[in-house]
């Protein structure tokens, strides 16, 4: 069944239907379409289009449609162009000619985007809660880590020792920004387009404020042209999901490095690793590698939709049908990656001894030597030059740095203590730093942040 057959004398070509139908993927909007249709029915009654006797008949028919969809007994037919057409067709089968009144004052243009906004508003919160679950695992592992430390890296070169807890929470704070972005996007998309019609509203006395309230939207549209053509919220959602993907990709890259023999900082649980079909000794970090790969897929969805939208004139164009598959897939892939990576971090073992051995090289305390000199009145640039020359001499002459420090007139035996294993990390005392005192404060703040975000992510 097409909703526009009255304009045409011939049936649509099979090639046209094969190219334009969206039922295979937009079935995910079924429940949201029914919810929006209920609100529209009540709006039609307020407008005098439906009588008080007709309204409950249509609502009961929509309830039956919803039950069939939920139970998997809804029977689709070959002529169902999309989920919206299918629902209206089934409603008319149940309610008879009265079902033909459902589409009064409504176009698929405002109908589809209303359902999509309802879907996105809910599903972004769902993924936000999944992000929160991964953050919770990171917090738990950070609390378990205690005073374990490892090298912090810049340019993938050992730089300064940091507590493992500090390192894990760095990922946690990045994910917290993702939660913020989801909620910001939800706030901007929380606008009802129902009542915009095809592009210009309706001559009927519809009340978009009423239906917006029925659907729990914060407000209704101000401009009907914008309402039916706006897909900013889908682009924003794809950007938010791509950013989560980028953060997870960085974590995945780290897992790949840390589980290699070259690093040896992390051991994968058997349940979250794979083997080789040829090499008996292998234990591969496939979850982490696929997490990296999914980030490229998510970026492709974002840039693809932006390219689709960039040249569209107002208002509705069928190009906008291309908004759903990237959004649906992005939600699915991020959800899968979050669950899998959560399992990796929850079950992985950390080799604290290997981490600390890598962090205990005397060069890792070089900046502490320079800051020790600053505390005795030497300018940092001068202190930096002194310590840098000692490090260079140590490498070139193959003399232990400790000997050179002890022999230097501006350093000596008192400064030598800074090179002892485990000392440097304790000297990171500034707020937000990587040492025990600021990390203890950070753990409390992160715990509080998770509690706040759990409340913010509850269904509105």
Buried (B, 14 or more C-beta within 10 A) or exposed (E): EBBEEEEEEEEBEEEEBEEEBBBEBBBBBBBBBBBBBBBBBBBBBBBEBBEEEBBEBBBEBBEBBBEBBEEEEBEEEEBBBBBBBBBBBBBBEBBEEBBEBBBBBBBBBBBBBBBBBBBBBBBBBEBBBBBBBBBBBBBEBBBEBEBBBBBBBEEEEBBBBBBBBBBBBBBBBBBBEBBBBBBEBBEEBBBBBBBBBBBEBBEBEBBBBBBBBBBBBBEBBEEBBBBBBBBEBBBBBBBBBBBBBBBBBBBBBBBBBBBEEEBBBBBBEEEBBBEEEEEEEEEBBBBBBBBBBBBEBBBBBBBBBBEBBEEEEEBBBEEBBBBBBBBBBBBEBBBBBBEBBBBBBBBBEBBBEBBBBBBBBBBBBBBBBBBBBBEEEBEEEEBBEBBEEBBEEBEEEEEEBBEBBBEBEBBEEEBBEBBEBEBBBBBBEEEEBBBBEBBEEBBEEBBEBBEEBBEBBEEE
